[in-house]
Amino acid sequence: MRREACPQAYLRLVTDPAPAVWDPDRLPDQTGRTFLITGANAGLGYFASEQLARAGAHVILSGRNPNKLAAAHDALEARVPDASVQTLLLDVSNVGSIRAAAASVRGGLFKRQRLDGVLLNAGIVHTPRQRETTRDGRELVLVTNALGHFVLAAELLTTMSKSASRTWTPRMVWLGSMSTRMGAYDPVDIQLERGYAAWKAYVQSKVVVQALGIEADLRLRDAGVPVESVVAHPGYSIGGRTPRVSGVNEPSAWKRLKGGLQAPVAQSKERGAASLVRALIDPEISGGEYWGPRHLTRGLPVRQQPSRTSSDPAVRRRIWETCEILSGMEWPLQRAARMAGR
Ligand SMILES: NC(=O)c1ccc[n+]([C@@H]2O[C@H](COP(=O)([O-])OP(=O)(O)OC[C@H]3O[C@@H](n4cnc5c(N)ncnc54)[C@H](OP(=O)(O)O)[C@@H]3O)[C@@H](O)[C@H]2O)c1
């Protein structure tokens, strides 16, 4: 379903109240497919990886810390004994790390030389109080949550388009947030050089992510690239409501208590991952769509409307072009279209 800016539907959160039945515990068989997850050593990224592995997919767990990655790998193998999983060192705030990781995926260092989907999940949720920058001088939250994924998706685009087949169109899923409804910052000052605040940095980065995700799908479609782009959000998913997984999620008693008090509005990261996984693998979903929990903060995944700012065509175009300038690259759309299905 293609969607342009739709102001009259802005407050109509759930647009599809009766979606096809989706049981996160009984996913369609993913045997033969390969998915890469960023920020897979913890939280939503870990649980999405686990769910995909349980459904038979080959999962590339990526993360920036080798020890945390090893712990997540061990935990996943212990919880899903027949999992097909490997790790990839990838710091999404570092362009050198992104290029090196993407080169190893493209170069076939991995067991399978195909890529059926990427979950662009890594992110800074607890943003720094003061503005911080990366080594190349870019604002850290924007780079980690949005710009790094813009570069990564570009670097993996031809690998994904080559993996397209008659039965499957590879997909990239961007991590949006319901916070984009709570303060619709229009990211004119995209690096917050004129006024930084921790909450604003988070929300603005997520407006950028959502805009990129929607705009990417239009551009892929226009260029004839058989890759889809979908945006999904996990509602309000917290560690204190999440099962203990050694080395991955070990909440203190205090965190559990706080989690319990928030039970009416919060869900576990395991449940939150369901929206992301559905956005990645449900064949009924089309590029350009926006998915999240039925009750906004929690619940089973349903199709929703993105916030007005992130779906505004002028805002999307401006954000896309700004990301091209900041990253110094354009997506290889023509090459990806030529390589399709090879
Ligand atoms: N939880 C929610 O309710 C919620 C709501 C809306 C959106 N989201 C989005 O969902 C995503 C995951 O959130 P979460 O709740 O699972 O958070 P989390 O538990 O804090 O996990 C974040 C993951 O991102 C990784 N990460 C951070 N910076 C990175 C970098 N530079 N390079 C590579 N990996 C990096 C972390 O790795 P380290 O362990 O090395 O730090 C960790 O694996 C984020 O994009 C977040 O904005 C979450």
The ligand as a MOL file (V3000), in Angstrom:
LIG
                    3D

  0  0  0     0  0            999 V3000
M  V30 BEGIN CTAB
M  V30 COUNTS 48 52 0 0 0
M  V30 BEGIN ATOM
M  V30 1 N 12.3820 0.0500 23.7700 0
M  V30 2 C 11.4370 0.8480 23.2980 0
M  V30 3 O 10.3670 1.0220 23.8930 0
M  V30 4 C 11.6460 1.5390 21.9920 0
M  V30 5 C 10.6260 2.3740 21.5040 0
M  V30 6 C 10.7640 2.9840 20.2590 0
M  V30 7 C 11.8970 2.7300 19.5180 0
M  V30 8 N 12.8760 1.9360 20.0190 0 CHG=1
M  V30 9 C 14.0580 1.7210 19.1910 0
M  V30 10 O 14.3950 0.3530 19.1390 0
M  V30 11 C 15.8000 0.1970 18.9880 0
M  V30 12 C 16.3340 -0.7530 20.0390 0
M  V30 13 O 15.9530 -0.2640 21.3130 0
M  V30 14 P 16.1210 -1.1330 22.6310 0
M  V30 15 O 15.0320 -0.7150 23.5420 0
M  V30 16 O 16.2690 -2.5660 22.3090 0 CHG=-1
M  V30 17 O 17.4740 -0.5140 23.2060 0
M  V30 18 P 18.7030 -1.2030 23.9560 0
M  V30 19 O 18.2460 -2.3480 24.7770 0
M  V30 20 O 19.4330 -0.0790 24.6020 0
M  V30 21 O 19.5780 -1.7950 22.7700 0
M  V30 22 C 20.1960 -0.9270 21.8770 0
M  V30 23 C 21.1120 -1.7290 20.9940 0
M  V30 24 O 21.7220 -0.8110 20.0650 0
M  V30 25 C 23.1180 -0.9880 20.1550 0
M  V30 26 N 23.8950 0.1830 19.7760 0
M  V30 27 C 23.8980 1.4140 20.3210 0
M  V30 28 N 24.7980 2.1970 19.6940 0
M  V30 29 C 25.3750 1.4300 18.7430 0
M  V30 30 C 26.3670 1.6500 17.7570 0
M  V30 31 N 27.0050 2.8280 17.6420 0
M  V30 32 N 26.6980 0.6450 16.9100 0
M  V30 33 C 26.0920 -0.5490 17.0150 0
M  V30 34 N 25.1650 -0.8370 17.9400 0
M  V30 35 C 24.8030 0.1540 18.7910 0
M  V30 36 C 23.3890 -1.3900 21.5960 0
M  V30 37 O 24.6660 -1.9530 21.6990 0
M  V30 38 P 25.5440 -1.8000 23.0470 0
M  V30 39 O 25.0350 -2.8480 23.9790 0
M  V30 40 O 26.9470 -2.0300 22.5800 0
M  V30 41 O 25.3130 -0.4100 23.5790 0
M  V30 42 C 22.2500 -2.3910 21.7780 0
M  V30 43 O 22.5640 -3.6060 21.1920 0
M  V30 44 C 16.3900 1.6000 19.0750 0
M  V30 45 O 16.5870 2.0840 17.7740 0
M  V30 46 C 15.3000 2.3790 19.7700 0
M  V30 47 O 15.3180 3.7540 19.4670 0
M  V30 48 C 12.7820 1.3460 21.2410 0
M  V30 END ATOM
M  V30 BEGIN BOND
M  V30 1 1 1 2
M  V30 2 2 2 3
M  V30 3 1 2 4
M  V30 4 1 4 5
M  V30 5 2 4 48
M  V30 6 2 5 6
M  V30 7 1 6 7
M  V30 8 2 7 8
M  V30 9 1 8 9
M  V30 10 1 8 48
M  V30 11 1 9 10
M  V30 12 1 9 46
M  V30 13 1 10 11
M  V30 14 1 11 12
M  V30 15 1 11 44
M  V30 16 1 12 13
M  V30 17 1 13 14
M  V30 18 2 14 15
M  V30 19 1 14 16
M  V30 20 1 14 17
M  V30 21 1 17 18
M  V30 22 2 18 19
M  V30 23 1 18 20
M  V30 24 1 18 21
M  V30 25 1 21 22
M  V30 26 1 22 23
M  V30 27 1 23 24
M  V30 28 1 23 42
M  V30 29 1 24 25
M  V30 30 1 25 26
M  V30 31 1 25 36
M  V30 32 1 26 27
M  V30 33 1 26 35
M  V30 34 2 27 28
M  V30 35 1 28 29
M  V30 36 1 29 30
M  V30 37 2 29 35
M  V30 38 1 30 31
M  V30 39 2 30 32
M  V30 40 1 32 33
M  V30 41 2 33 34
M  V30 42 1 34 35
M  V30 43 1 36 37
M  V30 44 1 36 42
M  V30 45 1 37 38
M  V30 46 2 38 39
M  V30 47 1 38 40
M  V30 48 1 38 41
M  V30 49 1 42 43
M  V30 50 1 44 45
M  V30 51 1 44 46
M  V30 52 1 46 47
M  V30 END BOND
M  V30 END CTAB
M  END
